[in-house]
Amino acid sequence: MYNTPYSCYDTYNDDEGCLLMVIEKNMSPKAIVQVWQHTESIFVTFNIPLSDEPLHKLADEKTCAQLIETLNEQIGSSEQTCVPGG
C-alpha cells in the first residue's frame, strides 16, 4: 500500500488480481488534488483546506465519511473499483 503524502491512493489486489484504488481518510487533500485536479471544488464545498494533513484530522468523522464518498464518486472509484490487470 502507498500512504505517503506524495502518493495518494491505496492499492489492494483482490482475489481476481484486480487493482483497487480508493481515496481514504489517511490521505491529504493536497496530495489528492495533485493527482485528481477536478476534486478541488469538492474540498471547497466541504470547507476543507488543501493541506498536507490527513482528511481525518481536518473534519469530524461524519463529514470525513461524506467527503470521502463524494471524492471517490467524483474520481469514479469505490472499494469495489477494479482495474483489470492490476
C-alpha positions, 0 to 999 in steps of 0.5 A: 500500500502507498500512504505517503503524502506524495502518493495518494491512493491505496492499492489492494489486489483482490482475489481476481488480481484486480487493482483497487484504488480508493481515496481514504481518510489517511490521505491529504487533500493536497496530495489528492488534488495533485493527482485528481485536479477536478476534486478541488471544488469538492474540498471547497464545498466541504470547507476543507483546506488543501493541506498536507494533513490527513482528511481525518484530522481536518473534519469530524468523522461524519463529514470525513465519511461524506467527503470521502464518498463524494471524492471517490464518486467524483474520481469514479472509484469505490472499494469495489473499483477494479482495474483489470490487470492490476 
